[in-house]
Amino acid sequence: MMKKFLTLILTGALFASCVSRPLIEDQESPVNMLFEQLKSLGDNGVLFGHQDDLAYGVNWAYEEGRSDTKEAAGDYPALFGWELGGIELGHSVNLDSVPFDKMRQFVLRGHEKGAVITFSWHPYSAVDTTKSAWDTDQRVVEHIIPGGSHHEAFKKQLDAVAAFFTSLKTKDGQQVPFIFRPWHEMDGGWFWWGSTLCSSEEFKVLFRFTVEYLKNEKGLDFLTAYSPDNRFNTEEEYLTWYPGDDIVDVIGMDNYGDFREGSVNVNAATKKLEIVVSYANKVGKVAAFTESGLNKVIDDKWFTQKLGPSFLQSEVASQIAYVMLWRNADTTHFFSSYAGHPSEADFKAFVSNEQIWLLEDWNEFKKK
């Protein structure tokens, strides 16, 4: 569906004066171009994203061309999210049983379509590889950062991540640009890198080492996203775990809690997004609503009455570049709508809003 564009994309000269991207070498690189495109969204529109959208949906898997978003709304998401957990152990499939070979194909397909690509990573512990990201019975971070007992083991995990990223090349050999969002929701206590198992200083070292190793040692380039959960109410609290402007490109937030049935607080979600956007604008970064959703979409009006208002009704919060919902696994675990679900009509109304962009809208904007 074609949307109106409020303003045209800014010129490169103007970008250079008002945005900040760390570790810039080639100003014309695909990664820098992606950063500029996302930053240029501003008041124009918000990209809609969905995790694993091309791989599977409710009641289907690995069927060519299918997408729950497309079948419900008429177009693909403008952003596709993917998960790397398991690759660090040499597994052939990720935590959600998506084969990495297929994921590579989906990433290339999404890139060819013009979509933005983003990756999360929920790795097994390098201290005890039987422990998943959600096993919180032992401290890990202090042992895998430089000087730790399992630092070399952690570097081997990063080598596996780097090998996959390096393999994401187009037919002409060009590296696919992407956003890497490691160590998210660190302010919660459900991951081994969370607030109950490491200090903020240890976390910053982990985050910084991860990014710098992949870039400086492995020669990769990508946009890096910082995305705490919704457990903050001030900029100071938001930045508790922040590793630094020099290695972060996307200033984000994950938020399920403010939309949870029985404790919905749309105003709280808005205020937190305003903190995110205000800081991103202050330091010249991209702002994003990096992960959200309502499991089983039990509110048929959730998209237009909860999710949309959380950012569309605020002049500041509406400046986020994108919002990404989590995956649609099956009828017991899905976070976006699909064809035939009672929320389908509301979802269509949500993405029909002039400020919510699917893939065709995004591609049209980039042509301007």
Buried (B, 14 or more C-beta within 10 A) or exposed (E): BEBEBEEEBBEEEEBEEEBBBBBEEEEEBBBBBBBBBBBBBBEBBBBBBBBBBBBBBBEBEEEEEBBBBBBBBEBBBBBBBBBBBBBBBEBEBBBBEBBBEBBBEBBBBBBEBBBBBBBBBBBBBBBBEEBBBEBBEEBBBBBBBEEBEBBEBBBEBBBBBBEBBEBBEEEEEEBBBBBBBBBBBBBBBEBBBBBEBBEBEBBBBBBBBBBBBBBEEBEBBBBBBBBBBBBBEEBEBBBBBBBEBEBBBBBBBBBBBBBEEEEBBBEBBBBBBBBBBBBBBEEBBBBBBBBBBBBBBEBBBBBBBBBBBBBBEBEBBBBBBBBBBBBBBEEEEBBBBBBEBEBBBBBBBBBBBBBBBBBBBBBBBEEE
